[in-house]
């Protein structure tokens, strides 16, 4: 397991096109997902405070993309957590999590690297991309 705190990471605004979805969001520069396909990331400074979201591949087939919101000090400032996936076969799946600790979504994955992007939508109308990486 790897844990990365983005408070010490550099941040830059990046425009990303993810299928039909395009947005410009702040990006925390963190290392890519470890070989075991599991990562837990926390947002750093800002109105969100720490927002802890874990992502991994698992399930009975070992291909399911599992995203869990684990809470954090800024959960009162988070309106919703949006998850976007694009599988290696180019299929796209999206889901929305409520900012309730333990809230989990499982999306179809493949046995190859699948792209996962998690975006925090804040109560003030702003957005923060928590991570965007392959699993």
Buried (B, 14 or more C-beta within 10 A) or exposed (E): EEEBBBEEBEBEEEEBEBBEBEBEBBBBEBEEBEEEBBBBBBBBEBBBBBBBBBBBBBEEEEBBBBBBBBBBEBBEBBBBBBBBBBBEEEBBBBBEBEBEEEBEBBBBBBEEBBBBBBBBBBEEEBBBBBBBBEB
